[in-house]
């Protein structure tokens, strides 16, 4: 290893969680402050806890509500797809000349 290019390593760095839990670990920082730890994270506790610092949950719910109100409207793509499905569902009639029918029956 090269000298003087690596940060100092603290084998007993203190980690402080927002819930009040503290523990030690190894790090390049002497003290770490975190929002979630194993004592308060929903995956480990089995309890649902929303940590929403930027109002993201409310914004998502507002967006979903807006989409539900606009669900009755139809855009160009939906209208075009509906017209294409109607065109494709129509029965296609192929008209043939009597001479072509005779040629087909002769080949068989």
N, CA, C and O atoms as a printed pandas DataFrame, in Angstrom:
     atom_number atom_name residue_name chain_id  residue_number  x_coord  y_coord  z_coord
0              1         N          UNK        A               1    0.831   -1.187    0.000
1              2        CA          UNK        A               1    0.000    0.000    0.000
2              3         C          UNK        A               1    0.873    1.247    0.000
3              4         O          UNK        A               1    1.951    1.271    0.593
4              5         N          UNK        A               2    0.394    2.266   -0.666
5              6        CA          UNK        A               2    1.110    3.529   -0.675
6              7         C          UNK        A               2    0.883    4.257    0.644
7              8         O          UNK        A               2   -0.171    4.121    1.266
8              9         N          UNK        A               3    1.835    4.993    1.045
9             10        CA          UNK        A               3    1.723    5.735    2.295
10            11         C          UNK        A               3    1.016    7.062    2.061
11            12         O          UNK        A               3    1.148    7.671    1.000
12            13         N          UNK        A               4    0.268    7.501    3.058
13            14        CA          UNK        A               4   -0.368    8.818    3.118
14            15         C          UNK        A               4   -1.432    9.070    2.045
15            16         O          UNK        A               4   -1.692   10.226    1.714
16            17         N          UNK        A               5   -2.057    8.020    1.491
17            18        CA          UNK        A               5   -3.156    8.264    0.552
18            19         C          UNK        A               5   -4.474    7.697    1.080
19            20         O          UNK        A               5   -5.543    8.021    0.560
20            21         N          UNK        A               6   -4.401    6.864    2.096
21            22        CA          UNK        A               6   -5.611    6.258    2.649
22            23         C          UNK        A               6   -6.097    7.044    3.867
23            24         O          UNK        A               6   -5.283    7.553    4.636
24            25         N          UNK        A               7   -7.416    7.147    4.049
25            26        CA          UNK        A               7   -7.919    7.867    5.235
26            27         C          UNK        A               7   -7.665    7.057    6.500
27            28         O          UNK        A               7   -7.452    5.845    6.449
28            29         N          UNK        A               8   -7.692    7.731    7.608
29            30        CA          UNK        A               8   -7.476    7.064    8.889
30            31         C          UNK        A               8   -8.672    6.176    9.201
31            32         O          UNK        A               8   -9.820    6.574    9.001
32            33         N          UNK        A               9   -8.400    4.979    9.690
33            34        CA          UNK        A               9   -9.445    4.007   10.016
34            35         C          UNK        A               9   -9.672    4.004   11.521
35            36         O          UNK        A               9   -8.732    3.893   12.309
36            37         N          UNK        A              10  -10.961    4.131   11.909
37            38        CA          UNK        A              10  -11.335    4.103   13.319
38            39         C          UNK        A              10  -12.038    2.775   13.593
39            40         O          UNK        A              10  -13.173    2.582   13.156
40            41         N          UNK        A              11  -11.383    1.853   14.308
41            42        CA          UNK        A              11  -12.007    0.542   14.557
42            43         C          UNK        A              11  -13.174    0.601   15.541
43            44         O          UNK        A              11  -13.984   -0.324   15.592
44            45         N          UNK        A              12  -13.267    1.673   16.320
45            46        CA          UNK        A              12  -14.361    1.790   17.295
46            47         C          UNK        A              12  -15.194    3.053   17.033
47            48         O          UNK        A              12  -15.426    3.857   17.936
48            49         N          UNK        A              13  -15.634    3.208   15.789
49            50        CA          UNK        A              13  -16.459    4.375   15.435
50            51         C          UNK        A              13  -17.844    4.201   16.046
51            52         O          UNK        A              13  -18.410    3.108   16.033
52            53         N          UNK        A              14  -18.378    5.291   16.579
53            54        CA          UNK        A              14  -19.680    5.272   17.233
54            55         C          UNK        A              14  -20.770    5.608   16.221
55            56         O          UNK        A              14  -20.682    6.611   15.513
56            57         N          UNK        A              15  -21.798    4.763   16.157
57            58        CA          UNK        A              15  -22.934    4.987   15.260
58            59         C          UNK        A              15  -24.125    5.361   16.133
59            60         O          UNK        A              15  -24.476    4.626   17.056
60            61         N          UNK        A              16  -24.755    6.515   15.840
61            62        CA          UNK        A              16  -25.899    6.991   16.611
62            63         C          UNK        A              16  -27.097    7.044   15.673
63            64         O          UNK        A              16  -27.046    7.687   14.624
64            65         N          UNK        A              17  -28.170    6.368   16.053
65            66        CA          UNK        A              17  -29.385    6.336   15.237
66            67         C          UNK        A              17  -30.369    7.395   15.734
67            68         O          UNK        A              17  -30.285    7.846   16.876
68            69         N          UNK        A              18  -31.297    7.784   14.867
69            70        CA          UNK        A              18  -32.316    8.764   15.244
70            71         C          UNK        A              18  -33.252    8.215   16.324
71            72         O          UNK        A              18  -33.850    8.986   17.074
72            73         N          UNK        A              19  -33.382    6.880   16.408
73            74        CA          UNK        A              19  -34.254    6.286   17.422
74            75         C          UNK        A              19  -33.597    6.267   18.804
75            76         O          UNK        A              19  -34.258    5.991   19.805
76            77         N          UNK        A              20  -32.297    6.561   18.855
77            78        CA          UNK        A              20  -31.603    6.583   20.143
78            79         C          UNK        A              20  -30.652    5.420   20.323
79            80         O          UNK        A              20  -29.872    5.419   21.276
80            81         N          UNK        A              21  -30.686    4.445   19.458
81            82        CA          UNK        A              21  -29.808    3.285   19.554
82            83         C          UNK        A              21  -28.384    3.686   19.165
83            84         O          UNK        A              21  -28.182    4.457   18.226
84            85         N          UNK        A              22  -27.408    3.161   19.890
85            86        CA          UNK        A              22  -26.002    3.409   19.572
86            87         C          UNK        A              22  -25.253    2.088   19.557
87            88         O          UNK        A              22  -25.567    1.174   20.319
88            89         N          UNK        A              23  -24.248    1.997   18.673
89            90        CA          UNK        A              23  -23.378    0.824   18.629
90            91         C          UNK        A              23  -22.071    1.248   17.979
91            92         O          UNK        A              23  -21.976    2.331   17.402
92            93         N          UNK        A              24  -21.062    0.384   18.078
93            94        CA          UNK        A              24  -19.753    0.705   17.512
94            95         C          UNK        A              24  -19.478   -0.206   16.322
95            96         O          UNK        A              24  -19.939   -1.346   16.259
96            97         N          UNK        A              25  -18.715    0.334   15.389
97            98        CA          UNK        A              25  -18.309   -0.409   14.195
98            99         C          UNK        A              25  -17.022    0.216   13.673
99           100         O          UNK        A              25  -16.561    1.215   14.226
100          101         N          UNK        A              26  -16.441   -0.338   12.641
101          102        CA          UNK        A              26  -15.239    0.224   12.041
102          103         C          UNK        A              26  -15.603    1.151   10.895
103          104         O          UNK        A              26  -16.478    0.827   10.092
104          105         N          UNK        A              27  -14.944    2.300   10.806
105          106        CA          UNK        A              27  -15.252    3.267    9.763
106          107         C          UNK        A              27  -14.095    4.236    9.593
107          108         O          UNK        A              27  -13.169    4.268   10.402
108          109         N          UNK        A              28  -14.163    5.025    8.527
109          110        CA          UNK        A              28  -13.165    6.073    8.320
110          111         C          UNK        A              28  -13.598    7.374    8.977
111          112         O          UNK        A              28  -12.857    8.357    8.940
112          113         N          UNK        A              29  -14.777    7.402    9.575
113          114        CA          UNK        A              29  -15.280    8.554   10.327
114          115         C          UNK        A              29  -15.354    8.155   11.806
115          116         O          UNK        A              29  -15.719    7.019   12.110
116          117         N          UNK        A              30  -15.021    9.048   12.719
117          118        CA          UNK        A              30  -15.067    8.679   14.142
118          119         C          UNK        A              30  -16.496    8.561   14.688
119          120         O          UNK        A              30  -16.730    7.826   15.647
120          121         N          UNK        A              31  -17.449    9.279   14.085
121          122        CA          UNK        A              31  -18.833    9.228   14.563
122          123         C          UNK        A              31  -19.774    9.312   13.359
123          124         O          UNK        A              31  -19.600   10.159   12.483
124          125         N          UNK        A              32  -20.773    8.422   13.327
125          126        CA          UNK        A              32  -21.756    8.396   12.249
126          127         C          UNK        A              32  -23.146    8.609   12.829
127          128         O          UNK        A              32  -23.490    8.037   13.863
128          129         N          UNK        A              33  -23.948    9.437   12.156
129          130        CA          UNK        A              33  -25.336    9.639   12.566
130          131         C          UNK        A              33  -26.227    9.126   11.438
131          132         O          UNK        A              33  -26.109    9.571   10.296
132          133         N          UNK        A              34  -27.127    8.178   11.765
133          134        CA          UNK        A              34  -27.987    7.564   10.761
134          135         C          UNK        A              34  -29.457    7.731   11.151
135          136         O          UNK        A              34  -29.779    7.983   12.312
136          137         N          UNK        A              35  -30.356    7.584   10.145
137          138        CA          UNK        A              35  -31.791    7.704   10.394
138          139         C          UNK        A              35  -32.419    6.374   10.797
139          140         O          UNK        A              35  -33.353    6.340   11.599
140          141         N          UNK        A              36  -31.904    5.276   10.238
141          142        CA          UNK        A              36  -32.450    3.951   10.521
142          143         C          UNK        A              36  -31.337    2.999   10.925
143          144         O          UNK        A              36  -30.212    3.088   10.433
144          145         N          UNK        A              37  -31.669    2.093   11.823
145          146        CA          UNK        A              37  -30.729    1.049   12.220
146          147         C          UNK        A              37  -31.499   -0.266   12.317
147          148         O          UNK        A              37  -32.696   -0.309   12.033
148          149         N          UNK        A              38  -30.824   -1.318   12.711
149          150        CA          UNK        A              38  -31.485   -2.617   12.802
150          151         C          UNK        A              38  -32.527   -2.656   13.922
151          152         O          UNK        A              38  -33.405   -3.519   13.909
152          153         N          UNK        A              39  -32.447   -1.749   14.879
153          154        CA          UNK        A              39  -33.415   -1.720   15.972
154          155         C          UNK        A              39  -34.726   -1.050   15.565
155          156         O          UNK        A              39  -35.765   -1.308   16.173
156          157         N          UNK        A              40  -34.690   -0.186   14.534
157          158        CA          UNK        A              40  -35.917    0.523   14.164
158          159         C          UNK        A              40  -36.317    0.312   12.702
159          160         O          UNK        A              40  -37.363    0.809   12.285
160          161         N          UNK        A              41  -35.516   -0.409   11.914
161          162        CA          UNK        A              41  -35.858   -0.634   10.498
162          163         C          UNK        A              41  -37.021   -1.614   10.391
163          164         O          UNK        A              41  -37.023   -2.635   11.079
164          165         N          UNK        A              42  -38.023   -1.325    9.533
165          166        CA          UNK        A              42  -39.201   -2.184    9.406
166          167         C          UNK        A              42  -38.881   -3.616    8.985
167          168         O          UNK        A              42  -39.603   -4.537    9.367
168          169         N          UNK        A              43  -37.827   -3.827    8.215
169          170        CA          UNK        A              43  -37.470   -5.178    7.779
170          171         C          UNK        A              43  -37.105   -6.050    8.975
171          172         O          UNK        A              43  -37.462   -7.228    9.014
172          173         N          UNK        A              44  -36.411   -5.493    9.931
173          174        CA          UNK        A              44  -35.960   -6.259   11.095
174          175         C          UNK        A              44  -36.994   -6.296   12.216
175          176         O          UNK        A              44  -37.064   -7.277   12.956
176          177         N          UNK        A              45  -37.790   -5.252   12.349
177          178        CA          UNK        A              45  -38.750   -5.204   13.450
178          179         C          UNK        A              45  -40.095   -5.821   13.075
179          180         O          UNK        A              45  -40.815   -6.292   13.956
180          181         N          UNK        A              46  -40.452   -5.831   11.787
181          182        CA          UNK        A              46  -41.742   -6.358   11.365
182          183         C          UNK        A              46  -42.859   -5.334   11.499
183          184         O          UNK        A              46  -44.014   -5.650   11.214
184          185         N          UNK        A              47  -42.550   -4.137   11.918
185          186        CA          UNK        A              47  -43.543   -3.072   12.056
186          187         C          UNK        A              47  -43.338   -2.066   10.923
187          188         O          UNK        A              47  -42.208   -1.733   10.565
188          189         N          UNK        A              48  -44.445   -1.592   10.371
189          190        CA          UNK        A              48  -44.334   -0.612    9.302
190          191         C          UNK        A              48  -44.147    0.778    9.891
191          192         O          UNK        A              48  -44.904    1.212   10.759
192          193         N          UNK        A              49  -43.131    1.460    9.403
193          194        CA          UNK        A              49  -42.848    2.807    9.867
194          195         C          UNK        A              49  -42.469    3.616    8.633
195          196         O          UNK        A              49  -41.528    3.264    7.921
196          197         N          UNK        A              50  -43.187    4.681    8.383
197          198        CA          UNK        A              50  -42.901    5.511    7.225
198          199         C          UNK        A              50  -41.935    6.620    7.616
199          200         O          UNK        A              50  -42.211    7.420    8.510
200          201         N          UNK        A              51  -40.817    6.652    6.940
201          202        CA          UNK        A              51  -39.854    7.717    7.136
202          203         C          UNK        A              51  -39.948    8.574    5.886
203          204         O          UNK        A              51  -39.395    8.225    4.843
204          205         N          UNK        A              52  -40.638    9.679    5.990
205          206        CA          UNK        A              52  -40.903   10.521    4.836
206          207         C          UNK        A              52  -40.408   11.925    5.123
207          208         O          UNK        A              52  -41.082   12.715    5.784
208          209         N          UNK        A              53  -39.234   12.223    4.623
209          210        CA          UNK        A              53  -38.656   13.531    4.901
210          211         C          UNK        A              53  -39.031   14.564    3.859
211          212         O          UNK        A              53  -38.984   15.761    4.141
212          213         N          UNK        A              54  -39.404   14.132    2.654
213          214        CA          UNK        A              54  -39.678   15.086    1.581
214          215         C          UNK        A              54  -41.123   15.001    1.087
215          216         O          UNK        A              54  -41.400   15.357   -0.059
216          217         N          UNK        A              55  -42.039   14.540    1.925
217          218        CA          UNK        A              55  -43.461   14.441    1.568
218          219         C          UNK        A              55  -43.701   13.547    0.360
219          220         O          UNK        A              55  -44.633   13.792   -0.406
220          221         N          UNK        A              56  -42.885   12.520    0.173
221          222        CA          UNK        A              56  -42.977   11.676   -1.008
222          223         C          UNK        A              56  -44.211   10.799   -0.994
223          224         O          UNK        A              56  -44.814   10.559   -2.041
224          225         N          UNK        A              57  -44.596   10.318    0.173
225          226        CA          UNK        A              57  -45.783    9.465    0.263
226          227         C          UNK        A              57  -47.030   10.252   -0.125
227          228         O          UNK        A              57  -47.862    9.765   -0.890
228          229         N          UNK        A              58  -47.160   11.460    0.397
229          230        CA          UNK        A              58  -48.328   12.283    0.057
230          231         C          UNK        A              58  -48.337   12.637   -1.423
231          232         O          UNK        A              58  -49.394   12.633   -2.054
232          233         N          UNK        A              59  -47.175   12.941   -1.979
233          234        CA          UNK        A              59  -47.098   13.263   -3.406
234          235         C          UNK        A              59  -47.518   12.063   -4.249
235          236         O          UNK        A              59  -48.229   12.221   -5.241
236          237         N          UNK        A              60  -47.086   10.868   -3.863
237          238        CA          UNK        A              60  -47.454    9.656   -4.590
238          239         C          UNK        A              60  -48.955    9.412   -4.510
239          240         O          UNK        A              60  -49.586    9.083   -5.514
240          241         N          UNK        A              61  -49.528    9.570   -3.323
241          242        CA          UNK        A              61  -50.976    9.374   -3.172
242          243         C          UNK        A              61  -51.764   10.400   -3.975
243          244         O          UNK        A              61  -52.794   10.061   -4.557
244          245         N          UNK        A              62  -51.299   11.652   -4.020
245          246        CA          UNK        A              62  -51.966   12.677   -4.832
246          247         C          UNK        A              62  -51.902   12.322   -6.311
247          248         O          UNK        A              62  -52.876   12.501   -7.041
248          249         N          UNK        A              63  -50.752   11.820   -6.750
249          250        CA          UNK        A              63  -50.594   11.444   -8.145
250          251         C          UNK        A              63  -51.535   10.290   -8.514
251          252         O          UNK        A              63  -52.140   10.305   -9.586
252          253         N          UNK        A              64  -51.657    9.307   -7.643
253          254        CA          UNK        A              64  -52.558    8.175   -7.888
254          255         C          UNK        A              64  -54.013    8.629   -7.911
255          256         O          UNK        A              64  -54.795    8.140   -8.726
256          257         N          UNK        A              65  -54.388    9.552   -7.033
257          258        CA          UNK        A              65  -55.753   10.071   -7.020
258          259         C          UNK        A              65  -56.050   10.831   -8.306
259          260         O          UNK        A              65  -57.144   10.719   -8.858
260          261         N          UNK        A              66  -55.088   11.595   -8.778
261          262        CA          UNK        A              66  -55.262   12.336  -10.028
262          263         C          UNK        A              66  -55.424   11.379  -11.201
263          264         O          UNK        A              66  -56.248   11.619  -12.084
264          265         N          UNK        A              67  -54.655   10.305  -11.224
265          266        CA          UNK        A              67  -54.771    9.313  -12.295
266          267         C          UNK        A              67  -56.132    8.638  -12.265
267          268         O          UNK        A              67  -56.698    8.333  -13.314
268          269         N          UNK        A              68  -56.656    8.403  -11.076
269          270        CA          UNK        A              68  -57.964    7.761  -10.957
270          271         C          UNK        A              68  -59.064    8.675  -11.497
271          272         O          UNK        A              68  -60.023    8.198  -12.103
272          273         N          UNK        A              69  -58.931    9.983  -11.280
273          274        CA          UNK        A              69  -59.950   10.905  -11.797
274          275         C          UNK        A              69  -59.853   11.051  -13.308
275          276         O          UNK        A              69  -60.859   11.315  -13.965
276          277         N          UNK        A              70  -58.668   10.885  -13.865
277          278        CA          UNK        A              70  -58.484   11.017  -15.309
278          279         C          UNK        A              70  -58.652    9.692  -16.046
279          280         O          UNK        A              70  -58.453    9.636  -17.259
280          281         N          UNK        A              71  -59.013    8.631  -15.339
281          282        CA          UNK        A              71  -59.124    7.309  -15.960
282          283         C          UNK        A              71  -60.235    7.256  -17.003
283          284         O          UNK        A              71  -60.150    6.462  -17.940
284          285         N          UNK        A              72  -61.265    8.070  -16.868
285          286        CA          UNK        A              72  -62.367    8.069  -17.819
286          287         C          UNK        A              72  -62.017    8.706  -19.149
287          288         O          UNK        A              72  -62.670    8.438  -20.158
288          289         N          UNK        A              73  -61.001    9.540  -19.162
289          290        CA          UNK        A              73  -60.587   10.197  -20.400
290          291         C          UNK        A              73  -59.838    9.225  -21.293
291          292         O          UNK        A              73  -59.168    8.306  -20.822
292          293         N          UNK        A              74  -59.966    9.449  -22.582
293          294        CA          UNK        A              74  -59.269    8.585  -23.516
294          295         C          UNK        A              74  -58.346    9.432  -24.371
295          296         O          UNK        A              74  -58.755   10.463  -24.905
296          297         N          UNK        A              75  -57.119    9.002  -24.499
297          298        CA          UNK        A              75  -56.140    9.723  -25.293
298          299         C          UNK        A              75  -56.114    9.225  -26.723
299          300         O          UNK        A              75  -56.873    8.328  -27.089
300          301         N          UNK        A              76  -55.253    9.799  -27.519
301          302        CA          UNK        A              76  -55.141    9.442  -28.931
302          303         C          UNK        A              76  -54.712    7.991  -29.112
303          304         O          UNK        A              76  -55.235    7.290  -29.978
304          305         N          UNK        A              77  -53.779    7.547  -28.314
305          306        CA          UNK        A              77  -53.273    6.187  -28.465
306          307         C          UNK        A              77  -54.376    5.164  -28.213
307          308         O          UNK        A              77  -54.477    4.164  -28.924
308          309         N          UNK        A              78  -55.197    5.415  -27.207
309          310        CA          UNK        A              78  -56.282    4.484  -26.885
310          311         C          UNK        A              78  -57.312    4.475  -28.006
311          312         O          UNK        A              78  -57.793    3.416  -28.410
312          313         N          UNK        A              79  -57.647    5.660  -28.506
313          314        CA          UNK        A              79  -58.615    5.737  -29.598
314          315         C          UNK        A              79  -58.086    5.055  -30.843
315          316         O          UNK        A              79  -58.820    4.324  -31.509
316          317         N          UNK        A              80  -56.824    5.284  -31.167
317          318        CA          UNK        A              80  -56.231    4.649  -32.348
318          319         C          UNK        A              80  -56.188    3.135  -32.203
319          320         O          UNK        A              80  -56.457    2.413  -33.163
320          321         N          UNK        A              81  -55.856    2.652  -31.029
321          322        CA          UNK        A              81  -55.802    1.213  -30.795
322          323         C          UNK        A              81  -57.191    0.597  -30.927
323          324         O          UNK        A              81  -57.338   -0.508  -31.450
324          325         N          UNK        A              82  -58.198    1.306  -30.457
325          326        CA          UNK        A              82  -59.572    0.810  -30.558
326          327         C          UNK        A              82  -60.006    0.730  -32.027
327          328         O          UNK        A              82  -60.631   -0.246  -32.442
328          329         N          UNK        A              83  -59.667    1.774  -32.815
329          330        CA          UNK        A              83  -60.004    1.762  -34.236
330          331         C          UNK        A              83  -59.269    0.634  -34.965
331          332         O          UNK        A              83  -59.857   -0.035  -35.815
332          333         N          UNK        A              84  -58.013    0.421  -34.646
333          334        CA          UNK        A              84  -57.237   -0.640  -35.283
334          335         C          UNK        A              84  -57.807   -2.009  -34.948
335          336         O          UNK        A              84  -57.855   -2.889  -35.808
336          337         N          UNK        A              85  -58.239   -2.198  -33.705
337          338        CA          UNK        A              85  -58.841   -3.474  -33.313
338          339         C          UNK        A              85  -60.156   -3.685  -34.063
339          340         O          UNK        A              85  -60.463   -4.806  -34.471
340          341         N          UNK        A              86  -60.927   -2.625  -34.245
341          342        CA          UNK        A              86  -62.186   -2.734  -34.991
342          343         C          UNK        A              86  -61.913   -3.090  -36.450
343          344         O          UNK        A              86  -62.626   -3.904  -37.036
344          345         N          UNK        A              87  -60.874   -2.477  -37.041
345          346        CA          UNK        A              87  -60.521   -2.796  -38.429
346          347         C          UNK        A              87  -60.055   -4.231  -38.562
347          348         O          UNK        A              87  -60.405   -4.913  -39.525
348          349         N          UNK        A              88  -59.266   -4.695  -37.602
349          350        CA          UNK        A              88  -58.724   -6.056  -37.672
350          351         C          UNK        A              88  -59.787   -7.113  -37.416
351          352         O          UNK        A              88  -59.644   -8.255  -37.855
352          353         N          UNK        A              89  -60.842   -6.749  -36.717
353          354        CA          UNK        A              89  -61.865   -7.738  -36.404
354          355         C          UNK        A              89  -62.849   -7.935  -37.556
355          356         O          UNK        A              89  -63.628   -8.888  -37.546
356          357         N          UNK        A              90  -62.819   -7.043  -38.547
357          358        CA          UNK        A              90  -63.733   -7.173  -39.677
358          359         C          UNK        A              90  -63.338   -8.377  -40.526
359          360         O          UNK        A              90  -62.161   -8.717  -40.644
360          361         N          UNK        A              91  -64.339   -9.006  -41.108
361          362        CA          UNK        A              91  -64.095  -10.162  -41.958
362          363         C          UNK        A              91  -63.587   -9.684  -43.307
363          364         O          UNK        A              91  -64.119   -8.738  -43.889
364          365         N          UNK        A              92  -62.562  -10.343  -43.788
365          366        CA          UNK        A              92  -61.962   -9.957  -45.059
366          367         C          UNK        A              92  -62.522  -10.864  -46.150
367          368         O          UNK        A              92  -62.484  -12.088  -46.026
368          369         N          UNK        A              93  -63.046  -10.260  -47.224
369          370        CA          UNK        A              93  -63.594  -11.014  -48.349
370          371         C          UNK        A              93  -62.654  -10.819  -49.525
371          372         O          UNK        A              93  -62.383   -9.694  -49.945
372          373         N          UNK        A              94  -62.157  -11.942  -50.053
373          374        CA          UNK        A              94  -61.261  -11.887  -51.186
374          375         C          UNK        A              94  -62.057  -12.273  -52.422
375          376         O          UNK        A              94  -62.628  -13.361  -52.498
376          377         N          UNK        A              95  -62.083  -11.368  -53.382
377          378        CA          UNK        A              95  -62.811  -11.632  -54.612
378          379         C          UNK        A              95  -61.845  -12.180  -55.648
379          380         O          UNK        A              95  -60.752  -11.652  -55.855
380          381         N          UNK        A              96  -62.276  -13.244  -56.287
381          382        CA          UNK        A              96  -61.434  -13.848  -57.313
382          383         C          UNK        A              96  -62.201  -13.899  -58.628
383          384         O          UNK        A              96  -63.430  -13.973  -58.646
384          385         N          UNK        A              97  -61.466  -13.858  -59.709
385          386        CA          UNK        A              97  -62.083  -13.939  -61.024
386          387         C          UNK        A              97  -62.447  -15.390  -61.311
387          388         O          UNK        A              97  -61.795  -16.295  -60.790
388          389         N          UNK        A              98  -63.456  -15.630  -62.113
389          390        CA          UNK        A              98  -63.845  -17.017  -62.441
390          391         C          UNK        A              98  -62.703  -17.797  -63.093
391          392         O          UNK        A              98  -62.601  -19.008  -62.893
392          393         N          UNK        A              99  -61.838  -17.128  -63.871
393          394        CA          UNK        A              99  -60.728  -17.848  -64.514
394          395         C          UNK        A              99  -59.752  -18.385  -63.469
395          396         O          UNK        A              99  -59.220  -19.487  -63.604
396          397         N          UNK        A             100  -59.526  -17.581  -62.419
397          398        CA          UNK        A             100  -58.605  -18.006  -61.369
398          399         C          UNK        A             100  -59.164  -19.198  -60.607
399          400         O          UNK        A             100  -58.411  -20.078  -60.190
400          401         N          UNK        A             101  -60.481  -19.232  -60.424
401          402        CA          UNK        A             101  -61.109  -20.370  -59.739
402          403         C          UNK        A             101  -60.944  -21.641  -60.561
403          404         O          UNK        A             101  -60.687  -22.710  -60.007
404          405         N          UNK        A             102  -61.090  -21.533  -61.881
405          406        CA          UNK        A             102  -60.925  -22.697  -62.754
406          407         C          UNK        A             102  -59.495  -23.208  -62.700
407          408         O          UNK        A             102  -59.271  -24.417  -62.667
408          409         N          UNK        A             103  -58.523  -22.297  -62.689
409          410        CA          UNK        A             103  -57.109  -22.677  -62.631
410          411         C          UNK        A             103  -56.807  -23.410  -61.328
411          412         O          UNK        A             103  -56.052  -24.382  -61.322
412          413         N          UNK        A             104  -57.393  -22.948  -60.225
413          414        CA          UNK        A             104  -57.170  -23.612  -58.926
414          415         C          UNK        A             104  -57.748  -25.022  -58.921
415          416         O          UNK        A             104  -57.120  -25.962  -58.433
416          417         N          UNK        A             105  -58.966  -25.158  -59.476
417          418        CA          UNK        A             105  -59.593  -26.474  -59.469
418          419         C          UNK        A             105  -58.858  -27.439  -60.385
419          420         O          UNK        A             105  -58.849  -28.640  -60.118
420          421         N          UNK        A             106  -58.237  -26.951  -61.461
421          422        CA          UNK        A             106  -57.472  -27.803  -62.369
422          423         C          UNK        A             106  -56.182  -28.286  -61.719
423          424         O          UNK        A             106  -55.745  -29.407  -61.981
424          425         N          UNK        A             107  -55.571  -27.470  -60.886
425          426        CA          UNK        A             107  -54.319  -27.835  -60.239
426          427         C          UNK        A             107  -54.517  -28.951  -59.241
427          428         O          UNK        A             107  -53.610  -29.755  -59.026
428          429         N          UNK        A             108  -55.690  -29.018  -58.625
429          430        CA          UNK        A             108  -55.947  -30.031  -57.602
430          431         C          UNK        A             108  -56.241  -31.312  -58.250
431          432         O          UNK        A             108  -56.489  -32.306  -57.568
